[in-house]
Amino acid sequence: MYAPSGVKTGPGVAVPETMKAWVLGDPDQLMRVEKPTPVPGRAEVLVRIDAVAICATDLDVISSGPPAIIQGGLPFNKNFTPGHEYMGTVAALGPGVDEFAVGDRVTVEIHAGCGQCKRCRMGMYTSCLNYAKNYGDVNKGHRANGFTTDGGFASYAINNINTLIKIGDEMSDEEATLVVTAGTSMYGLTELGGLIAGEAVVVCGPGPIGLLGVAVAKSLGAYPVILTGTRDNRLQVGLELGADHVVNVRNQDPIDAVMAITGGKGVDYVLECSGAQGAIDVAGKMLNRGGKICLAAFPHEPDLIDVAYLVRNNIYVYGIRGEGKSATHRAHAFMAAKRFDATKIHTHTFDMDDLPTALRYARERVEDAIKVVVKNPR
């Protein structure tokens, strides 16, 4: 049975020596294998994976590699386990860990900063300054679970204690997997300076991050919150999450619609989650002068931007990737306090053995899938 030196287990949570995991081979090739259960080191715990939500970035990681690897020019990362939006139960404690107990239910952040570079020390651990040496290198202290270090499409995973959030029994497994998504939305709004009640916000793109961006913005007191997109069913979910207005851009010019809603003033912030061609220009023209844009999506092609317009109107542009600066902890606090119901974006659940089907549902949006969750049997 699982009993590594210095690792503490507890009654009622038996840990096997080996586990099942989905492992990446060549691009778009996932294999179900049996492998040794990982061992937590100092400041780490072993998490039994109970549920994992599928993110669009997981699909990119499986087919192309993680953003940091692509940007850093590193080779495609084989022989690791993707999946980063997971929750579970603490199954074992690394040496010296007393911040958590075996049996605690937890949800996770993806990244643990290396603690050595300037950006990680600032809490911007998705922007670790040395891709080739530090990013995802556990010997340097950095983890990027599901990106370059093993993630959640498995029975167990290792997490640094700084990436764990203890959750109560009133939060379902499915809801707990959505904390990272809400944390990404919270991070974007945080980087814009935080919202003051009554500030006007447009969220572009009703994907999971955009929809929870609506919920977080509304919870922070923004008014009005306007959601733009192309799918009426998702715009309806946005209304349920707190949007004051929705605009289907197939039927209305989004700039004209926003100006009509705001009496010609424009909004204070735009959270751009669509990644659509021309989206930055459209976002800029929705803003009032001195407004701010946060880019939270990955466009697939380079885009032309009227930079002179942004400069003339003193418009600020920010980019984020993933979670950062403890935004996931703040998002969890909102969810635990029932400030919004993130489960409105959860549409489908599959067993971990059916991961390929779950990925297909997420990729092809089968049955209007928004957030697909896979679960391990207990």
KADA-V403384 format. One record per residue. N is the residue number from 0. NEAR is the number of other C-alpha atoms within 10 Angstrom. Layout:
# KADA-V403384
N;NEAR
N;NEAR
This chain:
# KADA-V403384
0;8
1;16
2;13
3;14
4;9
5;14
6;20
7;19
8;21
9;14
10;8
11;9
12;14
13;12
14;18
15;12
16;14
17;15
18;15
19;17
20;27
21;27
22;23
23;21
24;16
25;15
26;15
27;14
28;13
29;21
30;15
31;15
32;11
33;13
34;14
35;13
36;20
37;18
38;21
39;23
40;19
41;14
42;16
43;23
44;29
45;28
46;30
47;26
48;26
49;26
50;29
51;30
52;30
53;26
54;24
55;13
56;21
57;22
58;19
59;15
60;24
61;25
62;16
63;17
64;24
65;23
66;16
67;20
68;19
69;13
70;10
71;13
72;11
73;13
74;9
75;19
76;20
77;16
78;16
79;19
80;27
81;29
82;24
83;27
84;27
85;34
86;32
87;29
88;21
89;28
90;25
91;29
92;28
93;23
94;16
95;13
96;18
97;11
98;11
99;18
100;17
101;20
102;18
103;17
104;24
105;24
106;32
107;27
108;29
109;28
110;29
111;27
112;30
113;24
114;17
115;15
116;16
117;14
118;17
119;21
120;14
121;13
122;19
123;22
124;27
125;25
126;20
127;26
128;17
129;14
130;16
131;14
132;12
133;20
134;28
135;26
136;16
137;17
138;10
139;14
140;15
141;25
142;28
143;24
144;26
145;26
146;27
147;25
148;23
149;26
150;29
151;28
152;32
153;29
154;23
155;28
156;27
157;26
158;26
159;24
160;21
161;15
162;19
163;24
164;21
165;17
166;20
167;12
168;9
169;8
170;13
171;12
172;22
173;24
174;23
175;28
176;29
177;32
178;30
179;28
180;26
181;29
182;27
183;24
184;31
185;29
186;27
187;28
188;24
189;15
190;17
191;21
192;11
193;13
194;22
195;12
196;14
197;14
198;16
199;24
200;30
201;31
202;29
203;31
204;25
205;28
206;21
207;23
208;29
209;28
210;31
211;32
212;36
213;32
214;27
215;26
216;28
217;24
218;17
219;19
220;15
221;24
222;19
223;21
224;27
225;25
226;31
227;29
228;21
229;15
230;16
231;14
232;10
233;23
234;23
235;14
236;16
237;29
238;18
239;16
240;23
241;22
242;27
243;17
244;17
245;23
246;21
247;16
248;15
249;11
250;8
251;12
252;12
253;22
254;19
255;14
256;21
257;26
258;17
259;12
260;16
261;15
262;9
263;14
264;15
265;24
266;28
267;22
268;29
269;29
270;29
271;27
272;26
273;22
274;18
275;16
276;14
277;14
278;19
279;24
280;16
281;17
282;24
283;27
284;21
285;27
286;26
287;20
288;19
289;15
290;22
291;24
292;27
293;25
294;22
295;23
296;22
297;14
298;15
299;9
300;9
301;8
302;13
303;11
304;14
305;11
306;13
307;9
308;13
309;21
310;12
311;10
312;16
313;14
314;20
315;16
316;15
317;13
318;14
319;20
320;17
321;24
322;24
323;28
324;19
325;16
326;24
327;29
328;23
329;16
330;24
331;22
332;15
333;19
334;21
335;18
336;10
337;12
338;16
339;19
340;16
341;23
342;16
343;17
344;22
345;18
346;14
347;19
348;17
349;18
350;14
351;23
352;18
353;12
354;19
355;15
356;13
357;23
358;20
359;14
360;19
361;25
362;18
363;10
364;13
365;12
366;10
367;14
368;18
369;23
370;26
371;23
372;28
373;24
374;25
375;18
376;10
377;6
